[in-house]
Amino acid sequence: MIPKTKPAIAMIAVLAGVFFAADDQTVVVTILPQIMGDLRIGVTEIDTAIWTITAYLLGYVAVMPIMGRLSDIFGRRKIYSIAICIFMFGSMGTAITGSLDWINDTNIGSNAATEPIISTLVDSTATIQWVILTRVIQAIGAGALVPVSIAIVSDLYPNHRRGLPIGLTGAAAEAGAVIGPLWGAIISTLFNWQWVFWINIPISMIVLIGILITIPKQPRNNDNANGIDYIGAIVLAATIILFTLGCSHIGDISLATIAMFAGGILCTTIYIFHSYRSQNPIIPNILFKSSTFLSSNIVHILYGAALIINMVTVPLMANTVFQMTPLQSGLLLSNLTIAIPIGAITGGVICKWTDYRIISIPTLIVCSFSLFLMSQWDRETKDIYMFIHLLIAGGCFGILISPIILSAINSTLPSMLGAASGLITTSRFLGMTIGLAAMASWGSSKFEHLLSGVTLPINSGAKQSSQALSEFESSITNIGTQLFNDFFMTAAVLCLIALIPCILVKNDKVSS
């Protein structure tokens, strides 16, 4: 694909799209209390409110491999344009939440027959279910932007020059996810939470114009003249959703959880048989014949699990063990998150000159060692040491982005770059889901086990009671410290395990 302008100019629009797609993953975190307040959602219904985040993640992950493949067939610009329009439509839907009461008040366009219908529709836009639905629509558009953007970058640059552009793309995604909560807090403070989503519309239109100006229109790929495998796409999306839901509820083994995993296995089986019978499967079977591609995806799953364990454990430990305020814990975590985009750019530059394994293997070892040091944290650990450990870990996580993604997309044919980009992106989010589920399940059971040996002191005199209470609090803190240390150690082990598939990751030169 020959761009209408210099590739560097086209990259501006691509990076902006990736940034705002990632931003909307986390922007709800800080405005969720306001959403709950406006929609009269009580604390006892927090599990329902959390679906504003979970539903976005599901939609985001489910469409990645599918939309990436569609961009192989119909062209990057067309699919990107459709995706960003879907994102704008979903953003507009969320933005109008609770804002249409004036229609009922003025009775515009209503009569005796239509008034109840209009009233019901207006009332439905002031519910948490409406927010969840429109967030799913947003996610479908945003989830498509990431793999299509990676595919566009792969089209713009030959494989020996993709390192820095891929690193910048990864840095934009990480920066968006980091800034999301802060962005939501600022906008909702200045205006109201709906403006977080209204602002998406003009920004998305600017990005869309940039794509239309810089990226040429592509004809339909003649290699895919047999049409789209819609059945395969539906089954694949169902597979991803079921496994993601199952992983997110793995800490609560119930009939529903078992049914999700069983459904995921069934859909996987159906998809495998269907893909071999289909003349044009949504995910080309040839991708799974490449040891480099498979190894890259396994590394990315382990990477995602280790990363999310760290990003969750750091603020939890800061709030409980170190008794930090939410702001202080956020600043502590920023030492990790700020280093990730810096590392991503650095890794992208290094990839231009050396084998991906020469970058990945030492980086995984250093990352594992930094996480091991973090597993030794306690109340006596000095701030400077925590800063250094987090900075090293974040830098390593960032450096790994380019070699993992490049090894996957460079091992495929040019006609399959979209599908490869979708799968390698999905594998990371799958790893993050598994990591969260494992923390919730294993962490909860271990905390209960450790807590079983601690008894709450009984009042038997002021001085004795005060001393007993102090010892009890110290025991609880020690238990929390041990648990969080185990989390960090688990992440360190995951990085070491990733060394095994990383050995098979290499600089394949299939695409050009």
SEFI-12295 format. One line per 3 residues: number of its first residue (from 1); their letters; for each residue x, y, z of C-alpha. Coordinates in pm, whole numbers, plus 50000, padded with zeros to 5 digits. Last residue first. Layout:
N
NUM	A	X/Y/Z; ...
END
This chain:
512
512	SSV	50786/49260/50272; 50623/48967/50442; 50784/48628/50489
509	KDN	51103/48754/50649; 51095/48567/50979; 51296/48743/51249
506	KVL	51266/48488/51527; 51054/48375/51820; 51122/48006/51893
503	ICP	51337/48086/52200; 51054/48310/52322; 50836/48001/52369
500	ILA	51062/47892/52659; 51154/48241/52789; 50786/48307/52864
497	ILC	50818/48070/53161; 51069/48314/53314; 50829/48604/53269
494	LVA	50550/48401/53427; 50780/48324/53723; 50832/48696/53786
491	ATM	50456/48758/53771; 50404/48482/54029; 50671/48641/54250
488	FFD	50490/48973/54234; 50165/48806/54340; 50344/48615/54617
485	NFL	50479/48942/54754; 50123/49074/54754; 50009/48781/54966
482	QTG	50301/48805/55208; 50247/49177/55255; 49875/49125/55315
479	INT	49951/48860/55577; 50204/49090/55743; 49949/49372/55750
476	ISS	49689/49143/55908; 49941/49029/56171; 50036/49389/56251
473	EFE	49670/49478/56293; 49626/49187/56537; 49941/49284/56728
470	SLA	49810/49640/56763; 49472/49509/56877; 49641/49291/57139
467	QSS	49840/49589/57268; 49533/49809/57287; 49332/49532/57456
464	QKA	49604/49476/57714; 49614/49846/57799; 49235/49894/57806
461	GSN	49141/49574/57984; 49006/49243/57862; 48840/49321/57530
458	IPL	48871/49017/57299; 49140/49017/57029; 49043/48903/56676
455	TVG	49207/48570/56597; 49469/48496/56331; 49543/48143/56209
452	SLL	49253/48137/55963; 49378/48460/55804; 49649/48280/55611
449	HEF	49397/48037/55463; 49145/48312/55389; 49416/48516/55215
446	KSS	49519/48206/55017; 49164/48147/54895; 49116/48508/54789
443	GWS	49452/48533/54617; 49403/48211/54421; 49066/48311/54279
440	AMA	49094/48686/54233; 49458/48677/54125; 49391/48393/53880
437	ALG	49098/48580/53728; 49303/48896/53684; 49586/48705/53517
434	ITM	49346/48514/53290; 49189/48841/53175; 49530/49000/53117
431	GLF	49644/48696/52918; 49333/48716/52701; 49405/49085/52649
428	RST	49755/48999/52525; 49631/48721/52299; 49379/48955/52135
425	TIL	49654/49185/52008; 49847/48897/51851; 49524/48768/51696
422	GSA	49412/49096/51542; 49755/49181/51402; 49778/48836/51240
419	AGL	49432/48873/51083; 49520/49219/50951; 49860/49108/50818
416	MSP	49710/48818/50625; 49749/48937/50264; 50107/49045/50338
413	LTS	50196/48683/50427; 50278/48603/50787; 50595/48567/50998
410	NIA	50653/48943/51002; 50320/48993/51183; 50405/48764/51475
407	SLI	50774/48848/51522; 50685/49215/51495; 50427/49198/51773
404	IPS	50659/49025/52022; 50968/49227/51921; 50781/49559/51946
401	ILI	50605/49516/52283; 50897/49367/52480; 51070/49703/52531
398	GFC	50762/49838/52712; 50739/49555/52964; 51112/49599/53026
395	GGA	51079/49973/53085; 50792/49916/53325; 50990/49657/53523
392	ILL	51300/49879/53541; 51101/50186/53649; 50906/49985/53905
389	HIF	51222/49846/54064; 51394/50186/54065; 51098/50368/54224
386	MYI	51050/50094/54483; 51418/50123/54575; 51397/50502/54604
383	DKT	51088/50477/54825; 51267/50269/55087; 51141/49924/55183
380	ERD	51069/49900/55556; 50698/49835/55516; 50772/49534/55297
377	WQS	50890/49467/54942; 51071/49139/54871; 50840/49043/54583
374	MLF	50944/49371/54420; 51298/49234/54393; 51160/48926/54219
371	LSF	50969/49156/53984; 51296/49330/53895; 51458/48990/53833
368	SCV	51174/48878/53607; 51202/49198/53404; 51578/49151/53371
365	ILT	51527/48793/53248; 51245/48893/53012; 51462/49173/52872
362	PIS	51756/48935/52820; 51530/48699/52617; 51335/48962/52424
359	IIR	51610/49173/52270; 51845/48902/52143; 51532/48704/52058
356	YDT	51410/48977/51825; 51729/48962/51621; 51910/49294/51592
353	WKC	51931/49629/51419; 51582/49764/51354; 51445/49597/51665
350	IVG	51654/49836/51880; 51442/50133/51768; 51113/49959/51849
347	GTI	51243/49851/52188; 51326/50211/52277; 50983/50330/52166
344	AGI	50813/50063/52376; 51043/50134/52672; 50931/50496/52681
341	PIA	50570/50380/52646; 50616/50142/52943; 50819/50374/53171
338	ITL	50518/50596/53238; 50317/50294/53357; 50569/50166/53610
335	NSL	50658/50492/53784; 50290/50584/53742; 50206/50308/53991
332	LLG	50363/50510/54272; 50176/50822/54161; 49849/50629/54170
329	SQL	49932/50496/54517; 49998/50853/54635; 49669/50975/54489
326	PTM	49475/50687/54645; 49635/50770/54983; 49920/50553/55107
323	QFV	49897/50316/55405; 50210/50125/55295; 50052/49782/55348
320	TNA	49697/49866/55246; 49686/50145/54989; 50034/50086/54844
317	MLP	49983/49710/54829; 49662/49754/54634; 49817/50022/54412
314	VTV	50109/49793/54314; 49910/49468/54292; 49673/49571/54011
311	MNI	49931/49699/53762; 50170/49419/53854; 49922/49137/53801
308	ILA	49808/49309/53478; 50161/49299/53335; 50236/48937/53426
305	AGY	49912/48813/53266; 49961/49021/52951; 50320/48900/52908
302	LIH	50215/48536/52953; 49954/48578/52679; 50202/48771/52462
299	VIN	50463/48495/52493; 50203/48241/52382; 50108/48464/52087
296	SSL	50471/48501/51980; 50522/48125/52003; 50225/48059/51774
293	FTS	50348/48307/51513; 50707/48180/51528; 50597/47817/51508
290	SKF	50406/47897/51189; 50140/47638/51103; 49878/47830/51303
287	LIN	49886/48118/51056; 49821/47879/50766; 49471/47820/50898
284	PII	49365/48167/50785; 49140/48328/51051; 48802/48425/50900
281	PNQ	48814/48105/50698; 48797/48139/50315; 48733/47802/50151
278	SRY	48563/47676/50466; 48584/47305/50553; 48901/47342/50759
275	SHF	48760/47650/50931; 48435/47470/51018; 48606/47184/51198
272	IYI	48821/47421/51402; 48530/47661/51464; 48303/47387/51595
269	TTC	48571/47264/51833; 48638/47617/51959; 48264/47677/51999
266	LIG	48234/47361/52210; 48534/47456/52422; 48390/47804/52480
263	GAF	48049/47660/52565; 48207/47425/52817; 48401/47715/52963
260	MAI	48087/47928/52992; 47879/47635/53125; 48137/47570/53397
257	TAL	48111/47934/53503; 47729/47919/53503; 47729/47599/53711
254	SID	47950/47771/53963; 48319/47816/54030; 48352/48168/54166
251	GIH	48719/48261/54127; 48700/48159/53762; 48445/48432/53696
248	SCG	48663/48656/53472; 48811/48348/53306; 48466/48218/53212
245	LTF	48361/48555/53073; 48675/48573/52860; 48631/48212/52747
242	LII	48268/48274/52649; 48343/48604/52472; 48637/48463/52274
239	TAA	48443/48157/52160; 48132/48360/52072; 48346/48590/51855
236	LVI	48499/48287/51681; 48156/48131/51622; 48022/48456/51474
233	AGI	48327/48504/51250; 48319/48141/51135; 47955/48176/51035
230	YDI	48033/48501/50853; 48309/48347/50644; 48337/48639/50408
227	GNA	48330/48594/50032; 48488/48353/49785; 48683/48633/49620
224	NDN	48939/48637/49901; 49260/48624/49696; 49113/48905/49486
221	NRP	49163/49149/49774; 48905/49424/49742; 49054/49741/49602
218	QKP	49240/49974/49839; 49162/50340/49898; 49473/50538/49982
215	ITI	49570/50633/50340; 49673/50996/50408; 49359/51201/50344
212	LIG	49101/50943/50449; 49303/50858/50761; 49340/51224/50863
209	ILV	48969/51285/50804; 48889/50992/51032; 49124/51122/51303
206	IMS	48958/51464/51291; 48614/51302/51306; 48725/51092/51604
203	IPI	48834/51405/51793; 48503/51576/51714; 48307/51272/51844
200	NIW	48515/51164/52144; 48446/51499/52314; 48082/51399/52359
197	FVW	48199/51087/52546; 48387/51256/52830; 48119/51526/52810
194	QWN	47868/51281/52961; 48068/51288/53287; 47986/51651/53359
191	FLT	48176/51976/53294; 48508/52080/53450; 48526/51797/53702
188	SII	48397/51536/53456; 48658/51646/53201; 48948/51633/53448
185	AGW	48854/51301/53609; 48793/51128/53275; 49129/51246/53141
182	LPG	49305/51124/53457; 49141/50781/53427; 49229/50755/53055
179	IVA	49590/50882/53079; 49738/50538/53148; 49526/50353/52890
176	GAE	49601/50616/52627; 49973/50611/52705; 49983/50234/52668
173	AAA	49809/50244/52330; 50029/50529/52205; 50343/50347/52323
170	GTL	50236/50031/52138; 50187/50233/51820; 50521/50409/51873
167	GIP	50694/50072/51914; 50525/49945/51598; 50650/50253/51412
164	LGR	51002/50207/51562; 51037/49841/51469; 50868/49841/51130
161	RHN	51174/49928/50923; 51308/49576/50848; 50952/49453/50783
158	PYL	50880/49708/50512; 50679/50012/50629; 50339/50154/50535
155	DSV	50163/49818/50510; 50284/49704/50852; 50175/50038/50998
152	IAI	49832/49986/50842; 49817/49635/50991; 49898/49774/51337
149	SVP	49621/50031/51290; 49378/49759/51178; 49466/49560/51490
146	VLA	49398/49858/51723; 49104/50026/51546; 48881/49717/51549
143	GAG	48860/49711/51929; 48760/50078/51928; 48462/50021/51698
140	IAQ	48330/49714/51878; 48413/49879/52209; 48196/50181/52141
137	IVR	47901/49956/52059; 47963/49766/52383; 47972/50097/52571
134	TLI	47635/50183/52418; 47482/49867/52561; 47640/49913/52906
131	VWQ	47527/50277/52926; 47174/50177/52826; 47171/49902/53090
128	ITA	47275/50161/53348; 46948/50342/53279; 46855/50690/53156
125	TSD	46833/50600/52788; 46555/50351/52870; 46332/50636/52990
122	VLT	46347/50799/52646; 46254/50474/52473; 45966/50411/52713
119	SII	45833/50766/52668; 45854/50735/52290; 45657/50409/52298
116	PET	45398/50545/52544; 45352/50862/52328; 45317/50680/51997
113	AAN	44944/50594/52003; 44805/50897/52186; 45024/51132/51989
110	SGI	45388/51222/51989; 45608/51420/51754; 45743/51640/52033
107	NTD	45572/51574/52366; 45754/51878/52515; 45826/51724/52856
104	NIW	45877/51372/52721; 46131/51499/52467; 46293/51718/52736
101	DLS	46379/51402/52929; 46642/51320/52667; 46962/51384/52863
98	GTI	46984/51085/53099; 47241/50911/52880; 47298/51123/52568
95	ATG	47677/51082/52592; 47660/50701/52599; 47477/50693/52266
92	MSG	47707/50956/52117; 48009/50747/52215; 47852/50439/52055
89	FMF	47794/50624/51728; 48147/50769/51738; 48298/50422/51788
86	ICI	48084/50281/51507; 48209/50563/51282; 48566/50481/51390
83	AIS	48518/50119/51292; 48361/50198/50953; 48650/50430/50866
80	YIK	48910/50174/50979; 48734/49903/50775; 48736/50119/50461
77	RRG	49088/50249/50508; 49241/49907/50578; 49106/49733/50270
74	FID	48808/49504/50208; 48975/49165/50243; 49275/49218/50470
71	SLR	49072/49474/50667; 48813/49203/50726; 49088/48992/50886
68	GMI	49172/49261/51140; 48803/49310/51202; 48764/48944/51298
65	PMV	49080/48909/51509; 48996/49219/51715; 48617/49192/51735
62	AVY	48588/48986/52054; 48855/49173/52248; 48694/49517/52249
59	GLL	48340/49385/52283; 48437/49189/52592; 48650/49468/52739
56	YAT	48370/49721/52692; 48124/49484/52858; 48358/49448/53156
53	ITW	48396/49824/53208; 48030/49931/53199; 47967/49588/53352
50	IAT	48112/49722/53675; 47780/49902/53729; 47596/49570/53759
47	DIE	47837/49435/54021; 47816/49771/54200; 47446/49715/54265
44	TVG	47479/49709/54645; 47660/50043/54619; 47342/50195/54482
41	IRL	47269/50292/54122; 47061/50610/54109; 47142/50679/53742
38	DGM	47313/51009/53820; 47492/50866/54125; 47610/50552/53948
35	IQP	47744/50756/53657; 47917/50989/53901; 48080/50695/54082
32	LIT	48188/50548/53745; 48365/50867/53636; 48714/50765/53755
29	VVV	48720/50413/53610; 48519/50503/53299; 48827/50644/53121
26	TQD	49003/50306/53137; 48919/50135/52809; 48823/50467/52650
23	DAA	49186/50580/52646; 49290/50271/52450; 49069/50369/52155
20	FFV	49180/50730/52202; 49549/50645/52171; 49503/50398/51884
17	GAL	49318/50659/51677; 49579/50928/51750; 49860/50688/51655
14	VAI	49702/50613/51316; 49632/50979/51241; 49993/51078/51314
11	MAI	50129/50769/51136; 49997/50895/50801; 50236/51190/50827
8	APK	50533/50962/50899; 50433/50741/50605; 50479/51037/50367
5	TKP	50159/51129/50188; 49906/50947/49972; 50032/50619/50116
2	IM	50148/50334/49890; 50000/50000/50000
END
